[in-house]
């Protein structure tokens, strides 16, 4: 049995002992079997891990040798018994006074009674010297230790319980009594406890390590409080000199078991003890500077500071008195968002902000002056755009955001961890939780988990007052800070340079939850049975794509002893500081100080406007057309261009549109790729990096540039076209049977490129994508949708085009197969083309089902819709109806009110604006040029005049953030204007060629 103790040895320890015994060669089969086991590590990750943690493959191979192959087990066991942690374990057991056994109530703490008695006597002896604790305080401390020991042991205890049951029936009248019986039998004596821990030797080691951390840190804290008591009493107006209770739930365990603790004195006053690197004095002075210069209204928390720790005022969630204070609260909250943006503050989630009356209070200042973590995402414009996105308010934690989406089944569900969240939330995945606690049916199951609310929401009359209805105050607060900062750049830059050099801050380089998850995985009984199994679990940390993976060594070292890894950074330097003080040199490319100084120096009206729009989107109050509705001079110039003058104006306008698009482009010269950050519409408006979708993604911008090159014959656009192609070819996209989303969204733009610029490569790629979709996507009736944008109608049309170009009938055959299975009922019950019945009418004509098309048109005219159409757009209204029916017979458009349909709109976009109307007029002018050529020129002239006066098209967005997308943004407007110059440019609303 004692031989099993050898399983506590780490890989490095096993290698050392085996080499000492003369064994130099490892078992190749054993190494191969290890490598073949499930792991997220790639071969490069494993090679790096072996080199930097174990020095060589030979060492690693020896280190994973099973204990049955150890030549000298006695030597290994003696080595273990000579370790300080094992000596401490024996001293705990040997010092136990079993005379207390009769007084003990057998409960869940019974297996740990030896540890708890040792800790109790230690604390009593310590307090006899310090005289700082009440009896209740010591009980609190022991309860804290008990909870940690139970947490460490719970999974192992469950397994051991059920293993024990198989060998010996449990006695007792109910499940709880049978569990007590198990505890008494399994942990009856010192010998029994040794036997248990020998079965799980890594559990023995980490239990002793955590016990030592607890005792050392508690002693250190109590000595510090005793020495600092006069300062504490004076600063926080505390009358008592005795500690009455402690709560250690405020934070994670870092740096050898250190944790934040709330201490309550006998007079009821509370303080918070934080054993952390202290930069608080510099930050307090900085906050006072910001309050004076920017009117930041930051609540200054009272503190007593020392070099490596500090105490601070306990901040509670106290009530607000009236609505005016609610408004002040949320305006101050907005100011915090501005401060966080300016000084690169992150991690201000719902647990790090407390609503303290009319003040939102940051209770953890350690994440000011943060960096973008150097992750190996690859080298592309899309990656560069991601880093630019990270340099915004969206990563502060203060604005609503969804976390943990990657863990949900849909990859879209998440939990809002922002400090504006005010309600309980269900985590979008099941969590392993204990069931039937402390019974003989105790087990772990994946269960739904509800996240509790915190203290981050203001309270009035005992009710939470959420930010909803107070959004404008948040926006006002943020804008006021940013505007004042723009006007006070010199003072801010001077203050930072003069006062904050070499400030030490914490860096959160990996989400804390990821560390916690990894710890939980490593607490599995298999890991506690054999230490190298626990190492194998933690080896998965090396799969994280840091550019500098040396940092993982320090993460591993903290996790192996049960700590959440913690790192720091001197903001004037590029190195990272590990919990043990070691440096990871050149972890960052530039210092956090320079990054912040550059941001402040570059701050301008455009930045403020963009961040304001992003905030409005995050708060769900964004009005995409507010800016254009506020514009003056709309349609004030009635001059109508014709002929060459009109053509020249169109060219000028499209070149201006191109400059706007180009200005916002993010190029990567090494990979010749490009991308943009833009406002996009999914279920709601959001800010994101463009992907492959025809509606408002990269393919739409591509098709605009293709048309612009065709019209101007200017090869300066070749590079942009090449970069967009490189991006759309390499961005991960779903294999969706769609012409609007996923890989299928590339087919039509590539066919247009082939049609206009004779690019045979574009045709080949379009064919390759279509072939892949046909091969991978079986036609399932239940998934088919009769809709142009969100359904399958558009891909049917695109495959028909491909069949005509390639003269390959398989595309027509496949499209017909889909078409035959479509329901005649539209997915959206509108009269339009983008959404509604008319894209189906269009397909009927393409398959020469003219009689059926006419029959359906008659049905629509007579009874399909209860009301007359009120919408005159392409997507949901009469412009779409016009485009679908005009190609059939002239009389089919007789029921459309043409004048209402072609009326000038207050929006310019293709989907529901003037550009869509322009396509209708282009088609009408073909039928009746005498009537509609003038009206077409009039519409274009009004659009161009407004554009010239306002320097913006009437699309979603703001002054500096016009939507770029094809159907709702400026690229689509530009394309349609170019189409008016040359009919060879295809009708993109109907996916014509």
Helices and strands as residue ranges (DSSP letters): G 2-8, H 11-20, H 28-36, H 43-54, H 57-63, G 67-69, H 73-81, H 84-94, G 98-103, G 110-112, H 113-130, H 135-167, H 175-186, H 190-199, H 201-236, E 243-247, E 261-265, E 270-274, H 280-294, E 303-305, E 310-313, H 323-342, E 353-356, E 359-362, H 381-390, G 393-395, E 402-403, G 405-407, E 415-416, E 425-426, E 431-435, E 443-447, E 450-451, E 459-460, E 463-464, H 471-487, H 489-499, E 504-507, H 512-522, H 525-529, H 531-539, G 540-543, H 550-560, E 567-570, E 576-577, E 583-584, H 592-602, H 605-618, H 626-630, H 643-663, E 666-668, E 673-675, E 677-681, E 685-689, H 698-712, G 715-717, H 718-730, G 742-744, H 745-757, H 760-776, G 781-783, H 793-806, H 809-821, H 838-846, H 850-859, I 860-864, H 878-885, G 890-893, H 898-901, H 914-927, H 929-950, H 970-981
